[in-house]
Amino acid sequence: MGKKGIKKKKRKQERMKTITILLTGYSDWFGRFIRVISRSGYSHASLSIDGTEEVFYSFNGKGVVVEEPKKRKSRRRKEGSVCIRMRVPESICHDIAEEIQRFLEQKDIYTYSRLGVILCLLHIPHKFENAYFCSQFVAEVLSKSGAVQLKKKESLYLPNHLLDGFECLFSQKQIAYNVI
C-alpha cells in the first residue's frame, strides 16, 4: 500500500465532521444574470465547516466574506436554498479551516472575479492570481483539502454545478432543500 493509501486509511479511522455547501439565489442584476444564463435557481455558493451551519465563507463583490445567513436575512436573497452536507475526517476539516483562515488573513489582496464568471460561462478554464468567484472558491478549497474529487477545473464551477460536479471521498452527499 502506497503512502497515499495509508494516509487515506488513517483518515477514515478519524472522527468525522460535517461540512456544508450552501447554494442560494439573489435578486440583484448579477444574481439574476447567473440564474438565467445557467438555467438554475442558484447564483451563490458558500461553505460552512462549523457543523452548526451558522457561519459560512465565500466570495462576493467585497472579496472574501464571512456570512451568517440564519442571523442576517438579506432582502435580495430569494426564497429557496440547498444545503449539500458531507462528512469528512477531522484532519480534512482542519485543513479546510486553515485554508479559509489564510484567505481571511490576507483578505485585502483578494477580489471578486466577474471576468472569471464570464470565462466559466464560456467553459474556459482560468486561474487569476488573488481573484475568485464564490463557487470557484468553494470548489478549490474542498479539492485542495482532499475532501472531494472534482470532475472539472475549479474555475468551471457555477453554484448549481456543485450539486453533482464532484465525488465525496469520505461519505455520501446529503442534500436538503429550503433550509435557510
Residue pairs with C-beta under 8 A, 6 or more apart in sequence:
1 9
8 169
11 89
11 91
11 92
11 170
12 89
12 170
14 89
14 90
14 91
15 89
15 90
16 87
16 88
16 89
16 90
16 170
16 171
17 49
17 51
17 87
17 88
17 89
17 90
17 93
18 51
18 85
18 86
18 87
19 47
19 48
19 49
19 85
19 86
19 87
19 88
19 93
19 96
19 142
19 147
20 47
20 48
20 53
20 56
20 83
20 84
20 85
21 45
21 46
21 47
21 48
21 83
21 84
21 138
21 142
21 162
22 45
22 46
22 47
22 48
22 53
22 56
22 69
22 81
22 82
22 83
22 179
22 180
23 42
23 44
23 45
23 81
23 82
23 83
23 84
23 159
23 160
23 162
23 163
24 42
24 43
24 44
24 46
24 69
24 77
24 78
24 80
24 81
24 180
25 31
25 35
25 41
25 42
25 43
25 44
25 77
25 78
25 80
25 81
26 32
26 43
26 44
26 74
26 76
26 77
26 78
27 76
27 77
27 78
28 76
30 43
30 61
30 114
31 43
31 44
31 76
31 78
32 43
34 40
34 43
34 117
34 158
34 159
35 41
35 42
35 43
37 121
38 121
38 158
38 159
38 160
40 158
40 159
40 160
41 78
41 80
41 160
42 82
42 159
42 160
43 159
44 58
44 60
44 134
44 159
45 58
45 134
45 135
45 137
45 138
45 159
45 162
46 56
46 57
46 58
46 67
46 69
46 134
46 138
47 56
47 57
47 58
47 96
47 100
47 137
47 138
47 141
47 142
48 54
48 55
48 56
48 57
49 57
49 93
49 96
49 97
49 100
53 70
53 83
53 179
53 180
54 68
54 70
54 71
55 66
55 67
55 68
56 66
56 67
56 68
56 69
57 64
57 65
57 66
57 67
57 100
57 103
57 104
57 137
58 64
58 65
58 67
58 134
58 137
58 138
59 65
59 110
59 112
59 113
59 132
59 133
59 134
59 136
59 137
60 112
60 134
61 112
62 112
63 107
63 110
63 111
63 112
64 103
64 104
64 107
64 110
64 137
66 104
69 77
69 180
70 180
79 178
80 177
80 178
81 177
81 178
81 179
81 180
82 163
82 175
82 176
82 177
82 179
83 175
83 176
83 179
83 180
84 162
84 163
84 173
84 174
84 175
85 173
85 174
85 175
85 176
86 147
86 148
86 168
86 170
86 171
86 172
86 173
86 174
87 170
87 171
88 96
88 145
88 147
88 169
88 170
88 171
89 170
92 145
92 146
92 147
92 170
95 144
95 145
95 146
96 141
96 142
96 145
96 147
99 141
99 144
99 145
100 141
103 110
103 137
109 130
110 130
110 131
110 132
111 130
111 131
112 131
112 132
112 133
113 128
113 131
113 132
113 133
113 136
114 133
115 128
115 131
116 126
116 128
116 131
116 132
116 133
116 136
116 155
117 133
117 158
119 125
119 126
119 155
120 133
120 136
120 155
120 156
120 157
120 158
121 158
123 156
125 152
125 153
125 155
125 156
126 155
127 155
132 140
134 159
135 157
135 158
135 159
135 161
135 162
136 154
136 155
136 157
138 157
138 162
139 150
139 154
139 157
139 162
139 165
139 166
140 154
142 148
142 150
142 166
143 149
143 150
143 154
143 166
146 169
147 168
147 169
147 170
148 166
148 167
148 168
148 169
149 166
149 167
149 169
150 157
150 165
150 166
151 165
151 166
151 167
152 165
157 165
163 175
